[in-house]
Protein backbone atom coordinates (compact mmCIF):
# COMPACT_ATOMS: atom_id res chain seq x y z
CA UNK A 1 0.00 0.00 0.00
CA UNK A 2 1.24 3.50 -0.81
CA UNK A 3 3.13 5.32 1.90
CA UNK A 4 3.13 9.16 1.46
CA UNK A 5 6.57 9.32 3.06
CA UNK A 6 7.98 8.22 -0.32
CA UNK A 7 6.63 11.38 -1.92
CA UNK A 8 9.21 14.19 -1.61
CA UNK A 9 9.39 17.76 -2.84
CA UNK A 10 12.52 19.29 -4.29
CA UNK A 11 13.77 22.81 -3.56
CA UNK A 12 12.28 24.04 -6.80
CA UNK A 13 8.85 22.65 -5.87
CA UNK A 14 8.83 19.58 -8.16
CA UNK A 15 7.59 16.37 -6.57
CA UNK A 16 9.62 13.16 -6.67
CA UNK A 17 8.82 9.58 -5.82
CA UNK A 18 11.46 7.82 -3.75
CA UNK A 19 10.93 4.09 -4.02
CA UNK A 20 12.92 1.56 -1.93
CA UNK A 21 14.58 -1.30 -3.82
CA UNK A 22 14.91 -4.44 -1.67
CA UNK A 23 18.45 -5.61 -1.03
CA UNK A 24 17.55 -9.00 -2.55
CA UNK A 25 17.41 -7.30 -5.95
CA UNK A 26 20.67 -5.37 -5.58
CA UNK A 27 23.84 -6.95 -7.12
CA UNK A 28 25.75 -6.25 -3.88
CA UNK A 29 22.77 -7.14 -1.66
CA UNK A 30 22.40 -3.56 -0.47
CA UNK A 31 19.15 -1.72 0.11
CA UNK A 32 18.84 1.20 -2.32
CA UNK A 33 16.33 3.80 -3.44
CA UNK A 34 15.02 4.81 -6.83
CA UNK A 35 14.25 8.52 -7.24
CA UNK A 36 11.81 9.42 -10.01
CA UNK A 37 10.61 12.89 -10.96
CA UNK A 38 6.82 13.19 -11.24
CA UNK A 39 7.29 16.38 -13.29
CA UNK A 40 4.61 18.31 -11.44
CA UNK A 41 4.32 20.89 -8.66
CA UNK A 42 0.66 20.06 -8.02
CA UNK A 43 0.38 18.07 -4.73
CA UNK A 44 -2.86 16.34 -5.74
CA UNK A 45 -1.49 15.26 -9.12
CA UNK A 46 1.76 14.11 -7.51
CA UNK A 47 -0.16 12.03 -4.97
CA UNK A 48 -2.28 10.44 -7.67
CA UNK A 49 0.76 9.60 -9.83
CA UNK A 50 2.76 8.28 -6.92
CA UNK A 51 -0.02 5.91 -5.86
CA UNK A 52 -0.20 4.23 -9.26
CA UNK A 53 3.59 4.10 -9.59
CA UNK A 54 3.90 2.65 -6.10
CA UNK A 55 1.53 -0.18 -6.99
CA UNK A 56 3.62 -0.97 -10.05
CA UNK A 57 6.78 -0.83 -7.95
CA UNK A 58 5.37 -3.24 -5.40
CA UNK A 59 4.46 -5.76 -8.08
CA UNK A 60 7.89 -5.49 -9.70
CA UNK A 61 9.63 -5.93 -6.36
CA UNK A 62 7.53 -8.96 -5.49
CA UNK A 63 8.13 -10.49 -8.93
CA UNK A 64 11.85 -9.79 -8.74
CA UNK A 65 12.22 -11.36 -5.31
CA UNK A 66 10.13 -14.39 -6.23
CA UNK A 67 11.61 -15.06 -9.67
CA UNK A 68 14.46 -12.73 -10.56
CA UNK A 69 17.03 -14.23 -8.20
CA UNK A 70 15.90 -17.81 -8.59
CA UNK A 71 17.26 -18.05 -12.12
CA UNK A 72 20.68 -16.97 -10.86
CA UNK A 73 20.45 -19.46 -8.01
CA UNK A 74 19.44 -22.18 -10.42
CA UNK A 75 22.50 -21.49 -12.56
CA UNK A 76 24.67 -21.64 -9.44
CA UNK A 77 23.31 -25.09 -8.54
CA UNK A 78 23.91 -26.38 -12.07
CA UNK A 79 27.39 -24.86 -12.14
CA UNK A 80 28.38 -26.58 -8.91
CA UNK A 81 26.81 -29.85 -10.04
CA UNK A 82 28.74 -30.04 -13.30
CA UNK A 83 31.90 -28.57 -11.78
CA UNK A 84 32.03 -31.53 -9.40
CA UNK A 85 31.45 -33.97 -12.26
CA UNK A 86 34.18 -32.25 -14.27
CA UNK A 87 36.61 -32.41 -11.35
CA UNK A 88 35.89 -36.13 -10.98
CA UNK A 89 36.46 -36.72 -14.69
CA UNK A 90 39.71 -34.73 -14.63
CA UNK A 91 40.95 -36.60 -11.57
CA UNK A 92 40.32 -39.95 -13.26
CA UNK A 93 42.10 -38.86 -16.44
CA UNK A 94 45.01 -37.47 -14.44
CA UNK A 95 45.34 -40.88 -12.75
CA UNK A 96 44.78 -43.19 -15.71
CA UNK A 97 45.56 -41.03 -18.74
CA UNK A 98 43.40 -39.64 -21.59
CA UNK A 99 40.02 -41.10 -22.45
CA UNK A 100 39.86 -44.34 -24.34
CA UNK A 101 38.75 -44.07 -27.94
CA UNK A 102 35.35 -45.54 -27.05
CA UNK A 103 34.84 -43.10 -24.16
CA UNK A 104 35.96 -40.20 -26.34
CA UNK A 105 33.45 -41.12 -29.04
CA UNK A 106 30.74 -41.41 -26.40
CA UNK A 107 31.51 -37.90 -25.11
CA UNK A 108 31.64 -36.53 -28.65
CA UNK A 109 28.27 -38.06 -29.51
CA UNK A 110 26.75 -36.75 -26.28
CA UNK A 111 28.12 -33.29 -27.03
CA UNK A 112 26.51 -33.27 -30.48
CA UNK A 113 23.18 -34.42 -29.01
CA UNK A 114 23.38 -31.77 -26.27
CA UNK A 115 24.20 -29.06 -28.79
CA UNK A 116 21.20 -30.09 -30.89
CA UNK A 117 18.99 -30.17 -27.78
CA UNK A 118 20.19 -26.72 -26.75
CA UNK A 119 19.45 -25.21 -30.16
CA UNK A 120 16.14 -26.95 -30.88
CA UNK A 121 14.79 -27.51 -27.33
CA UNK A 122 14.79 -31.27 -28.00
CA UNK A 123 15.40 -33.76 -25.14
CA UNK A 124 18.95 -34.65 -24.12
CA UNK A 125 17.97 -38.28 -24.54
CA UNK A 126 17.25 -39.68 -27.98
CA UNK A 127 14.71 -42.18 -26.65
CA UNK A 128 12.73 -40.37 -23.93
CA UNK A 129 11.90 -36.98 -22.44
CA UNK A 130 14.08 -35.23 -19.89
CA UNK A 131 11.39 -35.33 -17.19
CA UNK A 132 13.03 -38.16 -15.24
CA UNK A 133 16.42 -36.44 -15.42
CA UNK A 134 15.00 -33.14 -14.20
CA UNK A 135 12.99 -34.87 -11.46
CA UNK A 136 16.14 -36.57 -10.12
CA UNK A 137 18.04 -33.29 -10.20
CA UNK A 138 15.25 -31.46 -8.36
CA UNK A 139 15.11 -34.20 -5.73
CA UNK A 140 18.89 -34.34 -5.30
CA UNK A 141 19.20 -30.63 -4.57
CA UNK A 142 15.80 -30.26 -2.87
CA UNK A 143 14.69 -27.52 -5.26
CA UNK A 144 11.26 -25.95 -4.93
CA UNK A 145 10.41 -26.41 -8.60
CA UNK A 146 7.14 -27.85 -9.88
CA UNK A 147 6.70 -29.47 -13.27
CA UNK A 148 4.99 -27.05 -15.65
CA UNK A 149 6.14 -23.94 -13.78
CA UNK A 150 8.29 -21.22 -15.32
CA UNK A 151 11.17 -22.35 -13.10
CA UNK A 152 10.84 -25.86 -14.55
CA UNK A 153 11.24 -24.36 -18.01
CA UNK A 154 14.37 -22.53 -16.86
CA UNK A 155 15.80 -25.74 -15.46
CA UNK A 156 15.06 -27.59 -18.68
CA UNK A 157 16.87 -24.98 -20.78
CA UNK A 158 19.77 -24.44 -18.39
CA UNK A 159 20.31 -28.20 -18.00
CA UNK A 160 20.88 -28.51 -21.74
CA UNK A 161 23.24 -25.53 -21.76
CA UNK A 162 25.26 -26.60 -18.72
CA UNK A 163 25.48 -30.25 -19.79
CA UNK A 164 26.80 -29.20 -23.19
CA UNK A 165 29.37 -26.98 -21.46
CA UNK A 166 30.41 -29.85 -19.20
CA UNK A 167 30.99 -32.21 -22.14
CA UNK A 168 33.06 -29.59 -23.95
CA UNK A 169 35.20 -29.08 -20.83
CA UNK A 170 35.83 -32.83 -20.41
CA UNK A 171 36.88 -33.18 -24.05
CA UNK A 172 39.09 -30.10 -23.77
CA UNK A 173 40.89 -31.58 -20.76
CA UNK A 174 41.25 -34.90 -22.56
CA UNK A 175 42.79 -33.08 -25.52
CA UNK A 176 45.22 -31.24 -23.24
CA UNK A 177 46.54 -34.62 -22.03
CA UNK A 178 47.37 -35.62 -25.57
CA UNK A 179 49.98 -32.91 -26.08
CA UNK A 180 52.85 -31.30 -24.22
CA UNK A 181 53.16 -27.60 -23.50
CA UNK A 182 56.80 -26.65 -22.91
CA UNK A 183 55.96 -22.98 -22.31
CA UNK A 184 54.75 -23.67 -18.79
CA UNK A 185 57.25 -24.14 -15.97
CA UNK A 186 57.82 -27.80 -14.99
CA UNK A 187 57.27 -29.15 -11.50
CA UNK A 188 60.37 -29.23 -9.30
CA UNK A 189 60.75 -33.03 -9.41
CA UNK A 190 60.55 -33.06 -13.20
CA UNK A 191 62.99 -30.18 -13.40
CA UNK A 192 65.51 -32.14 -11.32
CA UNK A 193 65.17 -35.15 -13.60
CA UNK A 194 65.97 -32.96 -16.57
CA UNK A 195 69.28 -31.79 -15.08
CA UNK A 196 72.47 -32.85 -16.95
CA UNK A 197 73.78 -36.18 -15.77
CA UNK A 198 70.40 -37.62 -14.84
CA UNK A 199 70.55 -39.88 -17.84
CA UNK A 200 67.71 -38.51 -20.01
C-alpha positions in Angstrom: 0.0 0.0 0.0 1.2 3.5 -0.8 3.1 5.3 1.9 3.1 9.2 1.5 6.6 9.3 3.1 8.0 8.2 -0.3 6.6 11.4 -1.9 9.2 14.2 -1.6 9.4 17.8 -2.8 12.5 19.3 -4.3 13.8 22.8 -3.6 12.3 24.0 -6.8 8.9 22.6 -5.9 8.8 19.6 -8.2 7.6 16.4 -6.6 9.6 13.2 -6.7 8.8 9.6 -5.8 11.5 7.8 -3.7 10.9 4.1 -4.0 12.9 1.6 -1.9 14.6 -1.3 -3.8 14.9 -4.4 -1.7 18.5 -5.6 -1.0 17.6 -9.0 -2.5 17.4 -7.3 -6.0 20.7 -5.4 -5.6 23.8 -6.9 -7.1 25.7 -6.2 -3.9 22.8 -7.1 -1.7 22.4 -3.6 -0.5 19.2 -1.7 0.1 18.8 1.2 -2.3 16.3 3.8 -3.4 15.0 4.8 -6.8 14.3 8.5 -7.2 11.8 9.4 -10.0 10.6 12.9 -11.0 6.8 13.2 -11.2 7.3 16.4 -13.3 4.6 18.3 -11.4 4.3 20.9 -8.7 0.7 20.1 -8.0 0.4 18.1 -4.7 -2.9 16.3 -5.7 -1.5 15.3 -9.1 1.8 14.1 -7.5 -0.2 12.0 -5.0 -2.3 10.4 -7.7 0.8 9.6 -9.8 2.8 8.3 -6.9 0.0 5.9 -5.9 -0.2 4.2 -9.3 3.6 4.1 -9.6 3.9 2.6 -6.1 1.5 -0.2 -7.0 3.6 -1.0 -10.1 6.8 -0.8 -8.0 5.4 -3.2 -5.4 4.5 -5.8 -8.1 7.9 -5.5 -9.7 9.6 -5.9 -6.4 7.5 -9.0 -5.5 8.1 -10.5 -8.9 11.8 -9.8 -8.7 12.2 -11.4 -5.3 10.1 -14.4 -6.2 11.6 -15.1 -9.7 14.5 -12.7 -10.6 17.0 -14.2 -8.2 15.9 -17.8 -8.6 17.3 -18.0 -12.1 20.7 -17.0 -10.9 20.5 -19.5 -8.0 19.4 -22.2 -10.4 22.5 -21.5 -12.6 24.7 -21.6 -9.4 23.3 -25.1 -8.5 23.9 -26.4 -12.1 27.4 -24.9 -12.1 28.4 -26.6 -8.9 26.8 -29.9 -10.0 28.7 -30.0 -13.3 31.9 -28.6 -11.8 32.0 -31.5 -9.4 31.5 -34.0 -12.3 34.2 -32.3 -14.3 36.6 -32.4 -11.3 35.9 -36.1 -11.0 36.5 -36.7 -14.7 39.7 -34.7 -14.6 41.0 -36.6 -11.6 40.3 -40.0 -13.3 42.1 -38.9 -16.4 45.0 -37.5 -14.4 45.3 -40.9 -12.8 44.8 -43.2 -15.7 45.6 -41.0 -18.7 43.4 -39.6 -21.6 40.0 -41.1 -22.5 39.9 -44.3 -24.3 38.7 -44.1 -27.9 35.4 -45.5 -27.1 34.8 -43.1 -24.2 36.0 -40.2 -26.3 33.5 -41.1 -29.0 30.7 -41.4 -26.4 31.5 -37.9 -25.1 31.6 -36.5 -28.7 28.3 -38.1 -29.5 26.8 -36.7 -26.3 28.1 -33.3 -27.0 26.5 -33.3 -30.5 23.2 -34.4 -29.0 23.4 -31.8 -26.3 24.2 -29.1 -28.8 21.2 -30.1 -30.9 19.0 -30.2 -27.8 20.2 -26.7 -26.7 19.4 -25.2 -30.2 16.1 -26.9 -30.9 14.8 -27.5 -27.3 14.8 -31.3 -28.0 15.4 -33.8 -25.1 18.9 -34.6 -24.1 18.0 -38.3 -24.5 17.2 -39.7 -28.0 14.7 -42.2 -26.6 12.7 -40.4 -23.9 11.9 -37.0 -22.4 14.1 -35.2 -19.9 11.4 -35.3 -17.2 13.0 -38.2 -15.2 16.4 -36.4 -15.4 15.0 -33.1 -14.2 13.0 -34.9 -11.5 16.1 -36.6 -10.1 18.0 -33.3 -10.2 15.2 -31.5 -8.4 15.1 -34.2 -5.7 18.9 -34.3 -5.3 19.2 -30.6 -4.6 15.8 -30.3 -2.9 14.7 -27.5 -5.3 11.3 -26.0 -4.9 10.4 -26.4 -8.6 7.1 -27.8 -9.9 6.7 -29.5 -13.3 5.0 -27.1 -15.6 6.1 -23.9 -13.8 8.3 -21.2 -15.3 11.2 -22.4 -13.1 10.8 -25.9 -14.6 11.2 -24.4 -18.0 14.4 -22.5 -16.9 15.8 -25.7 -15.5 15.1 -27.6 -18.7 16.9 -25.0 -20.8 19.8 -24.4 -18.4 20.3 -28.2 -18.0 20.9 -28.5 -21.7 23.2 -25.5 -21.8 25.3 -26.6 -18.7 25.5 -30.3 -19.8 26.8 -29.2 -23.2 29.4 -27.0 -21.5 30.4 -29.9 -19.2 31.0 -32.2 -22.1 33.1 -29.6 -23.9 35.2 -29.1 -20.8 35.8 -32.8 -20.4 36.9 -33.2 -24.0 39.1 -30.1 -23.8 40.9 -31.6 -20.8 41.2 -34.9 -22.6 42.8 -33.1 -25.5 45.2 -31.2 -23.2 46.5 -34.6 -22.0 47.4 -35.6 -25.6 50.0 -32.9 -26.1 52.8 -31.3 -24.2 53.2 -27.6 -23.5 56.8 -26.6 -22.9 56.0 -23.0 -22.3 54.8 -23.7 -18.8 57.3 -24.1 -16.0 57.8 -27.8 -15.0 57.3 -29.1 -11.5 60.4 -29.2 -9.3 60.7 -33.0 -9.4 60.6 -33.1 -13.2 63.0 -30.2 -13.4 65.5 -32.1 -11.3 65.2 -35.1 -13.6 66.0 -33.0 -16.6 69.3 -31.8 -15.1 72.5 -32.8 -16.9 73.8 -36.2 -15.8 70.4 -37.6 -14.8 70.5 -39.9 -17.8 67.7 -38.5 -20.0 
